Amino acid sequence: MTPAAPVRSCTEQVGPGFRDLLTAELYRAWEIVDAGGDTLLAPPDAHRAHAAWALVTVPHALIGPVRGRVRALLTALELAGAPDVLAWPRPVERGPDAVTFAIGLGHHPVSATVLADVVTSWRSGLRGVDVVRVGNGDVPTLR
């Protein structure tokens, strides 16, 4: 549920991959706290969580509409064979004309061709939005 009015259920925003990731991260946090030491304050190695990423470059004027369609893109990617996709919540790059968001394509990512097919219908009406597939070492630093 949203924390304030208008109150809405957010369960449709959580796919099976995100549910599993949340469970794994809660167990990982428990183990890190129990172990103590340096790992407690170390950032997670998010680059290794996905075998490939989709970088979504968005003109500033379209940030709101794109954010509003992200869940639809994640659902389409899940249906295309990537059940553990995850959208990074903040831009990974900011430029004078556009920002870039990252979407992790999971452990067994869809091919560039499948990604392009999914993005074609999702991007309808979003002129200037670009989506490219990159390997896990080619995504900008995630913060």
C-alpha positions in Angstrom: 0.0 0.0 0.0 1.1 3.5 -0.6 2.0 5.3 2.6 -0.3 8.3 2.0 -3.4 9.3 0.2 -4.4 8.3 -2.4 -3.9 4.8 -1.0 -3.2 2.2 -3.6 -2.0 -1.4 -3.6 1.5 -1.7 -5.1 1.5 -5.5 -5.4 1.2 -5.4 -9.2 4.5 -3.5 -9.2 6.4 -6.5 -7.9 7.1 -9.3 -10.4 8.3 -12.8 -9.4 12.0 -11.9 -10.1 11.9 -8.9 -7.8 10.1 -10.9 -5.1 12.9 -13.5 -5.3 15.6 -10.8 -5.3 14.1 -9.1 -2.3 14.0 -12.4 -0.4 17.7 -13.2 -1.3 18.8 -9.7 -0.3 17.1 -9.9 3.1 18.8 -13.2 3.8 22.1 -11.8 2.6 21.7 -8.8 4.9 21.0 -11.1 7.8 24.2 -13.0 7.1 26.3 -9.9 6.7 25.1 -8.4 10.0 25.8 -11.7 11.7 29.3 -11.8 10.2 30.1 -8.2 11.0 33.4 -6.7 9.7 34.1 -4.8 6.5 31.3 -6.5 4.5 28.7 -4.7 6.5 29.5 -1.3 4.9 30.6 -2.5 1.5 28.3 -1.7 -1.4 26.8 -4.7 -3.3 28.4 -5.7 -6.5 25.4 -4.9 -8.6 27.2 -5.3 -11.9 27.4 -9.1 -11.4 23.8 -9.5 -10.6 22.8 -9.5 -14.3 24.5 -11.1 -17.3 23.4 -8.1 -19.5 21.7 -4.8 -19.1 19.4 -2.6 -21.2 20.4 1.1 -21.1 17.4 3.4 -21.6 18.4 6.9 -22.7 15.5 9.3 -22.2 15.2 13.0 -23.2 14.5 15.2 -20.2 11.0 16.0 -21.5 10.0 12.3 -21.5 11.3 11.2 -18.1 7.8 11.1 -16.5 6.1 9.1 -19.3 9.0 6.7 -19.5 9.0 6.1 -15.7 5.3 5.5 -16.0 5.9 2.7 -18.5 8.8 1.0 -16.9 6.6 -1.7 -15.2 5.0 -2.5 -18.5 8.5 -2.9 -20.0 9.6 -5.2 -17.2 6.4 -7.3 -17.6 7.0 -7.6 -21.3 10.6 -8.7 -20.7 9.4 -11.2 -18.1 7.0 -12.7 -20.7 9.7 -12.8 -23.3 11.8 -15.1 -21.1 13.7 -12.9 -18.6 11.9 -13.6 -15.3 14.5 -11.8 -13.1 14.7 -8.4 -14.8 15.1 -5.4 -12.5 15.0 -1.7 -13.2 17.7 0.4 -11.4 15.8 3.1 -9.5 18.1 6.1 -10.3 19.7 7.4 -13.5 23.1 5.9 -14.2 24.2 8.8 -16.4 22.9 12.4 -16.6 23.6 14.6 -19.6 22.5 18.1 -20.7 19.8 16.6 -23.0 19.0 13.2 -21.6 19.4 10.8 -18.7 20.1 7.1 -18.9 18.5 4.4 -16.8 19.6 0.8 -16.5 17.5 -2.4 -16.5 19.2 -5.6 -15.4 18.2 -8.4 -17.8 18.8 -11.2 -15.3 21.0 -14.3 -15.2 19.7 -15.6 -18.5 19.0 -12.4 -20.5 17.0 -12.1 -23.6 18.9 -11.6 -26.9 19.4 -8.2 -28.5 16.8 -9.2 -31.1 14.2 -10.1 -28.5 14.9 -6.9 -26.6 14.5 -4.9 -29.8 11.2 -6.6 -30.5 9.9 -5.9 -27.0 11.1 -2.3 -27.0 9.5 -1.6 -30.4 5.9 -1.8 -29.1 6.7 -0.4 -25.6 8.4 2.7 -27.0 5.4 3.7 -29.1 4.9 7.5 -28.8 8.2 8.0 -27.0 10.2 9.8 -29.7 13.9 10.1 -28.8 14.0 7.2 -26.3 16.8 4.8 -27.1 17.3 1.3 -25.6 20.5 -0.6 -26.1 21.7 -4.0 -24.7 25.1 -4.1 -23.1 27.1 -6.7 -21.2 27.4 -6.7 -17.5 30.9 -5.0 -17.6 29.7 -2.2 -19.9 27.0 -0.7 -17.7 28.0 2.6 -15.9 28.7 2.5 -12.2 25.4 1.9 -10.3 24.9 4.1 -7.3 
